[in-house]
Amino acid sequence: MLMQTPNSLVTIELIQGKEQQCITMNSIRVAGPKPSGGGRIIGRWITSVDNIMKAIQTPPQEEQYKGNLNT
């Protein structure tokens, strides 16, 4: 396994499949269904491991749940 530092970069992609979307981090699907037919990238962002860890450790705000919550 590759050792990552807090400053290591992570590529996040939003992929549109035929029916639904999914999110990948460094080409690994982390949310949503597997895109049928391969899908296409409709958004791409680069961030750091440190930023992702801060987001994971921060309690979600109530207004974040007003939309579709698929858990």
OpenMM code with the backbone's topology and positions (N, CA, C; nanometers):
from openmm import Vec3, app, unit

residues = "MET LEU MET GLN THR PRO ASN SER LEU VAL THR ILE GLU LEU ILE GLN GLY LYS GLU GLN GLN CYS ILE THR MET ASN SER ILE ARG VAL ALA GLY PRO LYS PRO SER GLY GLY GLY ARG ILE ILE GLY ARG TRP ILE THR SER VAL ASP ASN ILE MET LYS ALA ILE GLN THR PRO PRO GLN GLU GLU GLN TYR LYS GLY ASN LEU ASN THR".split()
positions = [
    Vec3(0.0844, -0.1179, 0.0000),
    Vec3(0.0000, 0.0000, 0.0000),
    Vec3(0.0890, 0.1244, 0.0000),
    Vec3(0.0530, 0.2227, -0.0796),
    Vec3(0.1284, 0.3462, -0.0913),
    Vec3(0.1043, 0.4324, 0.0316),
    Vec3(0.2129, 0.4774, 0.0932),
    Vec3(0.2028, 0.5637, 0.2105),
    Vec3(0.1690, 0.7055, 0.1661),
    Vec3(0.0672, 0.7652, 0.2251),
    Vec3(0.0289, 0.9008, 0.1882),
    Vec3(0.0514, 0.9945, 0.3055),
    Vec3(0.0973, 1.1145, 0.2755),
    Vec3(0.1156, 1.2175, 0.3762),
    Vec3(-0.0058, 1.3093, 0.3732),
    Vec3(-0.0238, 1.3938, 0.4752),
    Vec3(-0.1375, 1.4867, 0.4734),
    Vec3(-0.1386, 1.5772, 0.3511),
    Vec3(-0.0218, 1.6019, 0.2920),
    Vec3(-0.0156, 1.6877, 0.1737),
    Vec3(-0.0333, 1.6105, 0.0433),
    Vec3(-0.0498, 1.4779, 0.0502),
    Vec3(-0.0712, 1.3996, -0.0714),
    Vec3(-0.1992, 1.4462, -0.1394),
    Vec3(-0.1963, 1.4465, -0.2712),
    Vec3(-0.3128, 1.4914, -0.3467),
    Vec3(-0.4060, 1.3758, -0.3784),
    Vec3(-0.5355, 1.4066, -0.3819),
    Vec3(-0.6398, 1.3100, -0.4125),
    Vec3(-0.7238, 1.3673, -0.5261),
    Vec3(-0.7513, 1.2855, -0.6267),
    Vec3(-0.8386, 1.3273, -0.7365),
    Vec3(-0.9784, 1.2723, -0.7105),
    Vec3(-1.0758, 1.3611, -0.7037),
    Vec3(-1.2159, 1.3238, -0.6833),
    Vec3(-1.2884, 1.3473, -0.8151),
    Vec3(-1.3644, 1.2473, -0.8603),
    Vec3(-1.4385, 1.2606, -0.9854),
    Vec3(-1.5848, 1.2259, -0.9648),
    Vec3(-1.6707, 1.3026, -1.0285),
    Vec3(-1.8137, 1.2743, -1.0338),
    Vec3(-1.8385, 1.2116, -1.1703),
    Vec3(-1.8913, 1.0896, -1.1707),
    Vec3(-1.9089, 1.0138, -1.2940),
    Vec3(-2.0570, 0.9912, -1.3188),
    Vec3(-2.1007, 1.0216, -1.4403),
    Vec3(-2.2396, 1.0005, -1.4809),
    Vec3(-2.2501, 0.8685, -1.5553),
    Vec3(-2.3249, 0.7741, -1.4969),
    Vec3(-2.3536, 0.6491, -1.5655),
    Vec3(-2.4792, 0.6673, -1.6491),
    Vec3(-2.5335, 0.5592, -1.7038),
    Vec3(-2.6553, 0.5697, -1.7848),
    Vec3(-2.7739, 0.6188, -1.7025),
    Vec3(-2.7805, 0.5791, -1.5761),
    Vec3(-2.8951, 0.6145, -1.4936),
    Vec3(-2.8607, 0.7010, -1.3730),
    Vec3(-2.7475, 0.6749, -1.3073),
    Vec3(-2.7138, 0.7451, -1.1840),
    Vec3(-2.5687, 0.7916, -1.1851),
    Vec3(-2.5332, 0.8653, -1.0810),
    Vec3(-2.3976, 0.9164, -1.0674),
    Vec3(-2.3241, 0.8430, -0.9558),
    Vec3(-2.1917, 0.8468, -0.9627),
    Vec3(-2.1099, 0.7942, -0.8538),
    Vec3(-1.9899, 0.8865, -0.8349),
    Vec3(-1.9241, 0.8709, -0.7214),
    Vec3(-1.8056, 0.9497, -0.6882),
    Vec3(-1.6884, 0.8548, -0.6716),
    Vec3(-1.5741, 0.8922, -0.7313),
    Vec3(-1.4522, 0.8149, -0.7141),
    Vec3(-1.3435, 0.9027, -0.6536),
    Vec3(-1.2551, 0.8386, -0.5803),
    Vec3(-1.1359, 0.9046, -0.5264),
    Vec3(-1.0173, 0.8220, -0.5733),
    Vec3(-0.9284, 0.8859, -0.6490),
    Vec3(-0.8129, 0.8156, -0.7078),
    Vec3(-0.8573, 0.6880, -0.7793),
    Vec3(-0.9627, 0.7014, -0.8578),
    Vec3(-1.0177, 0.5943, -0.9425),
    Vec3(-1.0836, 0.4803, -0.8646),
    Vec3(-1.1098, 0.4992, -0.7358),
    Vec3(-1.1802, 0.3986, -0.6559),
    Vec3(-1.3183, 0.4541, -0.6222),
    Vec3(-1.4230, 0.3789, -0.6577),
    Vec3(-1.5605, 0.4244, -0.6309),
    Vec3(-1.5850, 0.4242, -0.4807),
    Vec3(-1.6288, 0.5387, -0.4276),
    Vec3(-1.6522, 0.5512, -0.2839),
    Vec3(-1.7988, 0.5801, -0.2508),
    Vec3(-1.8782, 0.6178, -0.3507),
    Vec3(-2.0200, 0.6442, -0.3265),
    Vec3(-2.0975, 0.6283, -0.4567),
    Vec3(-2.2175, 0.5770, -0.4439),
    Vec3(-2.3034, 0.5603, -0.5603),
    Vec3(-2.2803, 0.4266, -0.6290),
    Vec3(-2.3715, 0.3924, -0.7194),
    Vec3(-2.3625, 0.2640, -0.7883),
    Vec3(-2.2535, 0.2646, -0.8954),
    Vec3(-2.2079, 0.1462, -0.9296),
    Vec3(-2.1091, 0.1330, -1.0368),
    Vec3(-2.1722, 0.1869, -1.1650),
    Vec3(-2.1017, 0.2762, -1.2350),
    Vec3(-2.1602, 0.3330, -1.3568),
    Vec3(-2.1689, 0.2290, -1.4682),
    Vec3(-2.2897, 0.1993, -1.5111),
    Vec3(-2.3062, 0.1018, -1.6186),
    Vec3(-2.2563, 0.1623, -1.7492),
    Vec3(-2.1945, 0.0815, -1.8300),
    Vec3(-2.1435, 0.1293, -1.9577),
    Vec3(-2.0209, 0.2166, -1.9447),
    Vec3(-1.9576, 0.2175, -1.8280),
    Vec3(-1.8357, 0.2947, -1.8093),
    Vec3(-1.8569, 0.4353, -1.7593),
    Vec3(-1.9611, 0.5021, -1.8045),
    Vec3(-1.9899, 0.6371, -1.7596),
    Vec3(-1.8941, 0.7404, -1.8173),
    Vec3(-1.9208, 0.8659, -1.7829),
    Vec3(-1.8329, 0.9740, -1.8275),
    Vec3(-1.8110, 1.0689, -1.7110),
    Vec3(-1.6941, 1.1280, -1.7056),
    Vec3(-1.6579, 1.2193, -1.5975),
    Vec3(-1.7259, 1.3533, -1.6238),
    Vec3(-1.8060, 1.3985, -1.5274),
    Vec3(-1.8733, 1.5278, -1.5426),
    Vec3(-1.8188, 1.6320, -1.4456),
    Vec3(-1.7303, 1.5913, -1.3553),
    Vec3(-1.6651, 1.6844, -1.2643),
    Vec3(-1.5372, 1.6231, -1.2109),
    Vec3(-1.4350, 1.7072, -1.1943),
    Vec3(-1.3078, 1.6571, -1.1411),
    Vec3(-1.2471, 1.7651, -1.0513),
    Vec3(-1.2027, 1.7228, -0.9322),
    Vec3(-1.1408, 1.8145, -0.8367),
    Vec3(-1.0185, 1.7482, -0.7783),
    Vec3(-0.9207, 1.8292, -0.7416),
    Vec3(-0.8017, 1.7792, -0.6744),
    Vec3(-0.7946, 1.8461, -0.5381),
    Vec3(-0.7742, 1.7656, -0.4348),
    Vec3(-0.7661, 1.8155, -0.2981),
    Vec3(-0.6569, 1.7371, -0.2258),
    Vec3(-0.6414, 1.7628, -0.0980),
    Vec3(-0.5383, 1.6927, -0.0202),
    Vec3(-0.6016, 1.5920, 0.0755),
    Vec3(-0.5205, 1.4958, 0.1165),
    Vec3(-0.5640, 1.3992, 0.2178),
    Vec3(-0.6049, 1.4741, 0.3445),
    Vec3(-0.5297, 1.5771, 0.3797),
    Vec3(-0.5593, 1.6566, 0.4991),
    Vec3(-0.7003, 1.7181, 0.4915),
    Vec3(-0.7364, 1.7756, 0.3779),
    Vec3(-0.8703, 1.8336, 0.3630),
    Vec3(-0.9794, 1.7287, 0.3760),
    Vec3(-0.9571, 1.6107, 0.3197),
    Vec3(-1.0560, 1.5034, 0.3283),
    Vec3(-1.0707, 1.4562, 0.4727),
    Vec3(-0.9594, 1.4408, 0.5433),
    Vec3(-0.9657, 1.3968, 0.6827),
    Vec3(-1.0364, 1.5002, 0.7699),
    Vec3(-1.0134, 1.6285, 0.7453),
    Vec3(-1.0849, 1.7337, 0.8202),
    Vec3(-1.2341, 1.7238, 0.7960),
    Vec3(-1.2733, 1.7004, 0.6710),
    Vec3(-1.4158, 1.6897, 0.6384),
    Vec3(-1.4796, 1.5681, 0.7051),
    Vec3(-1.4082, 1.4572, 0.7093),
    Vec3(-1.4595, 1.3352, 0.7721),
    Vec3(-1.4772, 1.3547, 0.9224),
    Vec3(-1.3881, 1.4286, 0.9853),
    Vec3(-1.3913, 1.4457, 1.1299),
    Vec3(-1.4844, 1.5575, 1.1756),
    Vec3(-1.5368, 1.6367, 1.0834),
    Vec3(-1.6259, 1.7471, 1.1178),
    Vec3(-1.7700, 1.6965, 1.1184),
    Vec3(-1.8431, 1.7175, 1.2290),
    Vec3(-1.9837, 1.6741, 1.2316),
    Vec3(-2.0631, 1.7451, 1.1223),
    Vec3(-2.1512, 1.6713, 1.0532),
    Vec3(-2.2306, 1.7342, 0.9474),
    Vec3(-2.3270, 1.8377, 1.0040),
    Vec3(-2.3524, 1.9403, 0.9268),
    Vec3(-2.4486, 2.0431, 0.9648),
    Vec3(-2.5881, 1.9971, 0.9226),
    Vec3(-2.6884, 2.0337, 0.9985),
    Vec3(-2.8248, 1.9888, 0.9736),
    Vec3(-2.8722, 2.0243, 0.8325),
    Vec3(-2.8365, 2.1426, 0.7820),
    Vec3(-2.8845, 2.1841, 0.6505),
    Vec3(-2.8280, 2.0973, 0.5380),
    Vec3(-2.7236, 2.0207, 0.5637),
    Vec3(-2.6695, 1.9322, 0.4620),
    Vec3(-2.7630, 1.8157, 0.4330),
    Vec3(-2.8570, 1.7885, 0.5215),
    Vec3(-2.9458, 1.6738, 0.5046),
    Vec3(-3.0806, 1.7106, 0.4444),
    Vec3(-3.0976, 1.8307, 0.3960),
    Vec3(-3.2271, 1.8716, 0.3403),
    Vec3(-3.2520, 1.8125, 0.2020),
    Vec3(-3.1485, 1.7616, 0.1369),
    Vec3(-3.1641, 1.7025, 0.0048),
    Vec3(-3.1832, 1.5523, 0.0141),
    Vec3(-3.1393, 1.4833, -0.0887),
    Vec3(-3.1515, 1.3381, -0.0955),
    Vec3(-3.0406, 1.2757, -0.0129),
    Vec3(-3.0758, 1.2007, 0.0887),
    Vec3(-2.9769, 1.1349, 0.1753),
    Vec3(-2.9876, 0.9851, 0.1529),
    Vec3(-2.8941, 0.9305, 0.0759),
    Vec3(-2.8911, 0.7861, 0.0495),
    Vec3(-2.7821, 0.7242, 0.1345),
    Vec3(-2.8179, 0.6631, 0.2463),
    Vec3(-2.7177, 0.5981, 0.3304),
    Vec3(-2.7509, 0.4522, 0.3461),
] * unit.nanometer
topology = app.Topology()
chain = topology.addChain("A")
for resn in residues:
    res = topology.addResidue(resn, chain)
    for name in ("N", "CA", "C"):
        topology.addAtom(name, app.Element.getBySymbol(name[0]), res)
